[in-house]
């Protein structure tokens, strides 16, 4: 007597059930995703601590291999490398707060103070192009009336804005406190990483068994390598690009060095479109001040991105990702649509892992299955 799995209708029934489950999941994706975010929101600090520990871990391992390689005891070498790695990170944060943040705030204040001048500049461009406010549906009387109404509304709602400012300040304080707690937690996580690895190894072996344990470990090691090489090196790459941009602007005496360099560094984290957006924003800001500086900045941005794409990134990343440009573009678009900025930032390593699973597991399994069928046919 045939078992259920050998029945002719069984594969079709399984496929139909999978299709129904997938349809229900996609139809209620926003609700399910909202519930998942709410659940993981309770563990926000723990997750942030794990992320910080994950980012600091390569620096700790580097120190253990180089600076503290002569320390014989593993626990002592691990403790010293972790301590020095966190000290370096703290010093970097302090340096950013003391040097970069004041320069950034000064650039933003200067930009806001000069907004009326930039408005006049844009109006001059419109006049030269033969475009008037009336043609845009904004006569001078209407524009002046709108400005008066906005000013009176601003003065009449000072209390409301004060409450908003107070709420924003409290939220910023909460974020800083959560980050400090997560930073302290990351120290404990990194200190206990060996025992955590052993515990996770036992759990995975119990779940998947001896036969599949090796394959799961290989996939996890590949995931760790991909995310390490992408996240850590991408941060280093953006830091280098932002620094080179700041040095170039400082040498030529360009305005808003801190603001534009910060924008360039941040947008450089975004794959494919990020550097273009950052360069365009910087050029537009400089265009309002000195058009010649904007032109020079655009030329330097092209050279800088060529250096980044053909020299710096290959040196940092090597061949650890190995994903084609087409799949990166697809990943950026799909990741951005599904998960916003986080999806865009993590699109490349996720696509690299999908490609790894397809090339090393799914495709060989399908080929083996096809080979068995051919043997049976013969």
N, C-alpha and C positions, 0 to 999 in steps of 0.2 A: 504493500500500500504506500502510495506516495505521501511524503510529508507536505505540510502547507507550503513550504518554500519552493517545492518542486512543482506546485500547481501552475498551470499556464496563466491564470489570472493574477497570481501573486505580484509579479513585477509591476503590472499596470496599477494594481491597487496601492502599492507603496508609492509609485510615482504620483498618483492622484492625491494621496494624503499629503505628500510633500508640497505639491502645487497649492493645495488648499491652505496649508500652514503658511507658506510663503505669501500667498495673496492676503491672508488676514494680517500678517506681520507688516507688509507694505502698506496696507490700507490704514492701519493704526500706528504707523511709524512715529508720528509726532507724539502721540500719547505714550507709546512705549518708551520713546527716547526721553520724554519728560520725566517719566517714572524712574528711569535709570539714572538720570542726572540728579533727581531728588535723593535717591538712595545713596549714590556716591558722594553727594554733598555733605552727608554726615561724616564722611571719611576724608574731607578735603585736606585737612592739615596733614593727615597720615600720608595721603597720596603725594602732597607737595614735598613732604620730608623724603619720601622715596625718590622723587625726581631729583631733588638736590643731591642726595647720596649717589644717585646714578651718574650725575654730572661730575661730582667731585671724585668718584672712584677711579677714573683713568689717571688723574693727577696723582692720587695716592699710590696707585700701582707703579707709575713711572718713578716716583720718589723711592719706592721700595726696591726697584730694580737698579737704581743708580746711586742715589745719595746714601741709602741705608742698607746696601747690599752686603756690607761686612758685619752687620748685626746677626749673630748666629740664631738667636731664639726667634721663632716665627711670630709669636705674640708681641714681643718687643718691637720687631721690625714693623709689624702691622700698626701698632699703636703710635709709633713715632711718625710713620708716613702719613697716617690719618690726621694726626695733630698738626703737622707742618702743612698738609694740603688745606686744611680748614683755615689755618692762619693766613696762608697765601690768598685764599678766597676772601677772607675778611678784609685784608689789606687792600685788595683790589676794589671791594665795595666802598671802603673808606676813601680811597683815591678817587673813585668816580664821584662820590658825594662832594668831596672837597674841591676837585678840579673841574670835572665835567659839568656837574649840575649847576654851579653858579654861572658858568659860561653859557649854558643852555638857557637859564632863566633870563640872563641879561639879553640874549639874542631875541627871546620871545617878547620881553618888555620893549625893546627897541623897535621890533616889528609892529607891535600894537600902537606905540606912540606915533609911528610914521604912517599909520593907516590913512589919515586924511590926505597926506602927500601922494600915497599910492592911488587913492581914489581920483585925485586930480590928474594923475598920470594916465589912468585908464580912460578918464573922460577926454583927455587930449587925444588919445589914440582913436577913440570913437569919432571925435570931431574930424580928425584927419581922414578917417575912412568914410566920412559923410553920413555917419549914423548919429541920430539925435535921440534924446529921451522920449520925444513925442512919437517917433516911429516905433519905439519899444513899448508905447502905452504908458509912459511915465513922464508927464509934463513937469516942468520945474515947480509949478505951484503945488501939484499933487505930491511931488517928492518932498517939498518943504513941509507940507501938512502932515505927511506920514512921519517925518522926522520929529515934528513937534508932538504928535500923538505918542510916539514911542518914548520920547523923553518924559512926558507927563506920566505915562504908564510906569516907566522905570522908577520915577520918584514916588508914585503912589503905592508901589509895592515893595518898598524897601524892607519892610518887616518880613514879607514872604521870601525875598532874596536872602535876607539875613538867616532865616531858618534853613534855607537850602544850603547856604554856605556852611552853617553849623553842622548840618547833616552830612555834607560831603567831607568836612574835616573829621567827623567821627568815623565815617567809613574808611577814610585813609588811615586813621589811627588803628582801626580794627585790622586792616590789611597788613600794616606794619607789624602789629602784635602777632597775627597768625603766621606771618613769614618768620618772625623771630622764633616762635615755638616750633615751626616746621624745621628751621635750621638746626635747633638743638636736637630735635628728634632724628634728623639725618645723621648727626654724630653718633647716636646710639645705634642706628641701623647699620652704618658703615663699620662700627666697631664689632658688631655681632654678625657680619656678613658670612663668615665661615660656618658658624652654627646654623644660620638661616639656609645656607646652601645645602648643608647636610640634611636638614629637616625637609626641605623641598624635594631633595633627591629621593628620600625614603617615601614621601607622599606620591611622587610621580611613579615610582616603581610599583607601589601598591595599587595605583589606579590603572596603569597601562600594562603591567606585567613585565617580566624579564625580556620577552621577545621584542616588544615595541619601545622599551625604555631607551635603547640606544638611539633610535630614530628621533624620539622626542628630545633627547639631550642635544643631538646634532642641530635640530631646528632651533632650540632655545639659544644655543651658542651662536648660531648664525644671526638670530634676531638681536642678541646682545652686541655682536660685532657691527651689524648694520646701524643700529640706533646709536651706538657709541661713535662710530665714524661719522655719522651724519649730524647728530645733535651737537656733540662736543666740537667737532671740527668746523661745523657751520657757524657756531658762536665765535670761534677763533678767527674764521675767515671774515665775518662781518666786523669784528673788532679791528682787524688789520686794514680792511677797506675803509672803515670810518676814520681810522688814524691817518692813513695816507691822504684821504680827502681833506682832513683838517690841516695837515702839513702843507699841502698844495695851496689851500686857500689862505693860510697864514703867510706863506712866502709872497703871494701876490697881493696881500692886503685886502682880500675880499670881505664884504660885510656878512654878518650872520654865520660866521664860521661854525660856532657851536650848534646852532639850530640845524643848519643844512647837513653838517657831518653826522649829527644824530639821526636825522631823517634817512640819510643814505645808508647808515649802518643798520637801522631797523628794517628798512625795506629790502636790504640785501639778504635778509633771512628768508624772504619769500622767493621760492623758485620761479624761474622763467620770467614772470612779469615784474617782480619786485624791483630789481635794479633799474628797469626802465621808468617805473613810477617814481622812485626816489630821485633819479636824475632829472626827471621832468619837473617835479616839485621844486627842487633846488634851483633849476634854471629859471623857473617862473618867478621865484622870490628875487633872484638877482636881476631879472629883467626889469622889475619895478624900480630898482636902484640904478644899475648901470647895465645897459644892453650889451656892451662889449664884454663885461665880466660874465654875463650869461652865456654868450657865444663861446668864450674860452672855457667856461665850466663844462659845457656840453661836449666840447672836444676832449677835455680831460676825462670826462665820464666814459666816453667811448674807449679811450686808451686804457683806463682803469678796469673796465669790464672785460676787455680783451686779455689783459694781464691776469685778471681773476679767473677767467674761464679756461685759459690755455696754460697757465703757469701755476697759479696759487692753488686752485681747487684740485688739479691732478696731483700736486705734491702732497696736499693734506689728505684727500680721500683715497688716492690710488685707484685700484680696480675693485674696491670692496663693494661697490654698489652695482656697477655694470648694467644700468637700465637705459634703454633707448630713449631718445628724446620724445618720440611719439607717445610712449607709455607714460612718461613724466607729464606731458601736457594733458593727457587723458586723466591722470591721477589728480593733477592740480584742479582741473575743472570739476570733476566728480566730487573730490574731497571738499572743495569750497562750497559746492551746492548742498552737500549733506551736513557738513560740520563747521562751516564758516572758516574763520582764520586758522583754527586748530587743524582742520582738515587740510588746508593749503600747506601749512608748515610741515605736517607729517605725511604728506602725500608721497614723497619720494621714498622714504624707508618702507612704507607700507607696500608700495608698488614693487619695491625690490624684494620684499618677503614673499609677495604673491608670485612673482616671477621665479623665485627660488623653489617654492612649493610646486609650481607647475612643472619646472624643468627637472626636478630631482625626485618627485613623488608621483604626481598625477600622470604626466606623460609616460614615464617608464611603466607605471601600472597598466595604463591603457595599451601600451605596446606589448607587454607580456600577455595581457588578456587576448589581444588580437593574434599573437603568435600561437597561443593554446588553441584558439578556434581553428586556425589554419591547419594545425597538426591533426585536429579531430576531423576536419573536412577531408584530409588526405587519407 
